């Protein structure tokens, strides 16, 4: 009994480490995407990410007889999951045509609460008063990072049509996290990732064909190639794998709560990589958002009894 409990606790700890690493990698993707902005059409960029990631992963999947046997049965699940996953990116890109990264960053802080609310219907989860309080405190501290501790920036914040589109995309990401927990059974994470990449490539290819969007992949060279390589390997291939591994032992509400430290991670990476100096207020809110995220994890685990 003790050995089984210890093994479970170790698995849960590994799950948290997987999500923490994925969060850091996703933070780096914001910098890479900024460097690639305007180079090629975003839909073409996403298709390139999915296809190359699938090609890289293919030898590890296809050389194993057990893995090959799992591909066909998992394709349906991959198509469903990739619909939500790719759909999020599509709506995000559409939204950014009429809104700002500041607005989307502020709205994205609602993602953990949205996932928690949907989990009530799918998993019969309950949200205690303590959880609501921590969700609210986490959102406030995260907004402190996004708005750089400036009350003027916060007061000037307003919603537009692009924000409504982005809010819709958040439902897709929340459903992705929830259906990942529902659909993933005995499949190996590497096989599920491969199926999601194939499904995502399928959806992106349809969009490109319907709207007759050129690929223009020949423009990706030099420094741009380094940035796209990071997106392909780290934030498409590796991050998907980490999420698959973590979902086995953690529920969607716990996983999505790491969203609160995304702005903090981006701020830290920008400070290190681009030598940008942030004021005391920003660093204060970065520390608070990290501490609140840890507290939220503790409360979620304690009340979930996992």
C-alpha positions in Angstrom: 0.0 0.0 0.0 2.8 2.4 1.0 4.8 1.5 -2.2 1.7 2.1 -4.3 1.0 5.5 -2.6 4.7 6.5 -3.0 4.6 5.6 -6.7 1.4 7.6 -7.2 3.0 10.7 -5.5 6.1 10.3 -7.6 3.9 10.2 -10.7 2.0 13.3 -9.7 5.3 15.2 -9.0 6.6 14.1 -12.5 3.3 15.4 -14.0 3.9 18.8 -12.4 7.4 18.9 -13.6 6.2 18.0 -17.2 3.7 20.9 -17.1 6.2 23.3 -15.6 8.7 22.5 -18.3 6.0 22.8 -21.0 5.0 26.2 -19.6 8.6 27.5 -19.9 8.9 26.2 -23.4 5.6 27.8 -24.4 6.9 31.1 -22.9 9.8 30.9 -25.2 7.4 30.4 -28.2 6.0 34.0 -27.7 9.5 35.4 -28.4 10.0 33.1 -31.4 6.6 33.9 -32.8 7.3 37.6 -32.4 10.5 37.2 -34.5 8.5 35.4 -37.2 5.6 37.8 -37.3 4.7 38.8 -40.9 7.2 36.4 -42.6 4.6 33.9 -43.9 0.9 33.4 -43.5 0.1 32.1 -39.9 -1.9 29.1 -41.2 1.0 28.1 -43.4 3.3 28.5 -40.4 1.1 26.2 -38.3 1.0 23.6 -41.1 4.8 23.7 -41.3 5.1 23.2 -37.6 2.7 20.2 -37.6 4.1 18.5 -40.7 7.8 18.7 -39.8 7.0 17.6 -36.2 5.2 14.6 -37.6 8.1 13.8 -39.9 10.6 14.0 -37.0 8.4 11.8 -34.8 7.6 9.3 -37.5 10.7 7.1 -37.2 10.2 6.7 -33.4 6.6 5.6 -34.0 6.8 3.6 -37.2 9.8 1.5 -36.2 7.9 -0.1 -33.3 5.4 -2.8 -34.1 3.3 -2.0 -31.0 3.3 1.7 -31.9 2.2 1.0 -35.5 -0.7 -1.1 -34.2 -1.9 1.8 -32.2 -1.9 4.4 -35.0 -5.1 3.5 -36.8 -7.2 3.2 -33.6 -5.9 6.5 -32.3 -6.4 8.5 -35.5 -10.0 9.3 -34.7 -9.0 10.6 -31.3 -6.2 12.5 -32.8 -8.6 14.2 -35.3 -10.9 15.3 -32.5 -8.1 16.6 -30.3 -6.3 18.3 -33.1 -9.6 20.0 -34.1 -9.6 21.8 -30.8 -5.9 22.3 -30.7 -5.5 23.7 -34.2 -8.8 25.5 -33.9 -7.4 27.5 -31.0 -4.5 28.7 -33.1 -6.8 29.6 -36.0 -9.1 31.7 -33.9 -6.2 33.2 -32.0 -4.6 34.4 -35.3 -8.0 35.7 -36.5 -8.4 37.6 -33.2 -5.0 39.2 -33.4 -6.0 40.9 -36.6 -8.3 43.2 -34.7 -7.0 43.1 -31.1 -3.8 43.3 -29.2 -1.5 40.8 -27.4 -2.2 42.8 -24.2 -5.9 42.1 -24.5 -5.5 38.4 -25.3 -3.0 38.0 -22.5 -5.5 39.5 -20.0 -8.4 37.3 -21.3 -6.2 34.2 -21.2 -6.0 34.5 -17.4 -9.6 33.3 -17.4 -8.6 30.0 -18.9 -8.1 28.0 -15.7 -11.4 29.2 -14.3 -13.1 28.4 -17.6 -11.6 24.9 -17.6 -12.6 24.4 -14.0 -16.2 25.4 -14.7 -16.4 23.0 -17.7 -14.9 20.2 -15.5 -18.0 20.5 -13.3 -20.1 19.1 -16.2 -17.6 16.6 -17.6 -15.9 15.2 -14.4 -18.4 16.3 -11.7 -15.7 18.4 -10.1 -16.6 20.9 -7.5 -15.2 24.4 -7.1 -14.9 25.4 -3.5 -15.0 29.0 -2.2 -11.2 28.7 -1.5 -10.6 27.8 -5.2 -12.7 30.7 -6.4 -10.7 33.0 -4.1 -7.3 31.7 -5.4 -8.5 31.8 -9.0 -9.4 35.5 -8.5 -6.1 36.3 -6.7 -4.1 34.5 -9.4 -5.9 36.4 -12.2 -5.1 39.7 -10.4 -1.4 38.9 -10.0 -1.1 37.8 -13.6 -2.8 40.9 -14.8 -0.3 42.8 -12.7 2.5 41.3 -14.9 0.6 41.9 -18.1 -0.2 45.5 -17.4 3.2 46.1 -15.9 1.7 47.2 -12.6 0.2 50.2 -14.3 -3.2 51.3 -13.2 -3.5 53.6 -16.3 -3.0 50.6 -18.6 -5.5 48.6 -16.7 -8.1 51.3 -16.8 -7.6 51.8 -20.6 -8.3 48.1 -21.2 -11.4 47.6 -23.4 -12.9 44.7 -25.4 -13.5 44.6 -29.1 -14.7 42.0 -31.7 -11.3 40.4 -31.8 -11.4 39.8 -28.1 -14.7 38.0 -28.5 -13.1 35.8 -31.1 -10.2 35.0 -28.8 -12.6 34.3 -26.0 -14.2 31.7 -28.3 -10.8 30.2 -28.9 -10.3 29.7 -25.2 -13.2 27.3 -25.2 -11.4 25.2 -27.8 -8.3 25.0 -25.7 -10.3 24.2 -22.6 -12.1 21.4 -24.5 -8.8 20.1 -25.8 -7.6 19.7 -22.2 -10.8 18.0 -21.1 -11.1 15.7 -24.1 -7.5 14.8 -23.8 -8.3 13.4 -20.3 -11.4 11.7 -21.6 -10.1 10.1 -24.8 -6.6 9.1 -23.8 -6.7 5.5 -22.4 -4.0 3.0 -23.0 -2.4 4.6 -26.0 1.3 5.6 -25.7 1.8 9.3 -25.4 4.1 9.3 -28.4 1.4 7.7 -30.6 -1.3 10.1 -29.5 1.1 13.0 -30.2 1.7 11.6 -33.7 -2.0 11.2 -34.3 -2.7 14.8 -33.1 0.0 16.1 -35.4 -1.5 14.2 -38.4 -4.9 15.5 -37.5 -3.7 19.1 -37.1 -1.9 18.9 -40.5 -5.1 17.7 -42.0 -7.2 20.6 -40.6 -4.6 23.2 -41.6 -4.2 21.8 -45.1 -8.0 22.1 -45.6 -7.9 25.8 -44.5 -5.0 26.5 -46.9 -6.8 24.8 -49.8 -10.2 26.4 -49.2 -8.7 30.0 -48.9 -6.0 29.4 -51.5 -3.2 30.5 -49.2 0.3 30.1 -50.5 2.9 28.3 -48.4 5.9 30.5 -49.0 8.1 28.1 -47.0 11.1 29.2 -49.0 11.2 32.4 -47.0 12.1 30.5 -43.8 15.9 30.7 -43.7 18.7 32.0 -41.5 17.5 33.3 -38.2 13.9 32.7 -39.1 14.8 29.0 -39.6 16.2 28.9 -36.0 13.0 30.4 -34.6 10.7 28.0 -36.6 12.9 25.1 -35.5 12.3 26.0 -31.9 8.5 26.2 -32.5 8.6 22.8 -34.2 10.7 20.8 -31.8 10.1 22.5 -28.5 6.6 24.0 -28.5 4.9 21.6 -30.9 6.5 18.2 -30.6 8.0 18.2 -27.1 5.3 20.3 -25.5 2.5 18.1 -26.8 4.4 15.0 -25.5 4.8 16.6 -22.1 1.1 17.4 -21.9 0.2 13.9 -22.9 2.4 12.5 -20.1 1.0 14.9 -17.5 -2.6 14.2 -18.4 -2.3 10.6 -17.3 -2.0 11.7 -13.6 -3.3 15.3 -13.5 -6.8 16.6 -14.2 -7.4 19.4 -16.7 -8.2 22.0 -13.9 -4.7 21.4 -12.4 -2.9 21.5 -15.7 -4.6 24.7 -17.0 -3.9 26.5 -13.7 -0.3 26.8 -14.8 -1.6 29.4 -17.3 -1.3 31.9 -14.5 2.5 31.9 -14.7 2.8 32.1 -18.5 3.1 35.9 -18.5 5.7 35.7 -15.7 7.7 33.1 -17.7 7.6 35.3 -20.8 8.7 38.4 -18.8 11.6 36.5 -17.3 12.7 35.1 -20.6 12.5 38.5 -22.3 14.6 40.0 -19.4 17.3 37.3 -19.9 17.3 37.0 -23.7 16.7 40.6 -24.7 18.2 42.4 -21.7 15.0 44.2 -20.9 14.8 45.8 -17.5 11.4 45.6 -15.7 10.4 47.7 -12.8 10.0 46.7 -9.2 6.2 46.4 -9.7 6.5 43.8 -12.5 8.9 41.6 -10.5 6.7 41.9 -7.5 3.7 40.6 -9.4 5.8 37.9 -11.1 6.8 36.6 -7.6 3.1 36.8 -6.4 1.8 35.0 -9.5 4.3 32.2 -9.0 3.5 31.8 -5.3 -0.3 31.9 -5.9 0.1 29.2 -8.6 1.9 27.0 -6.1 -0.8 27.7 -3.5 -3.5 26.9 -6.1 -1.8 23.5 -6.9 -1.8 22.7 -3.2 -5.5 23.5 -2.7 -6.6 21.6 -5.9 -4.7 18.5 -4.9 -5.8 18.6 -1.3 -9.5 19.0 -2.2 -9.2 16.5 -5.1 -7.5 14.0 -2.8 -5.1 12.9 -5.5 
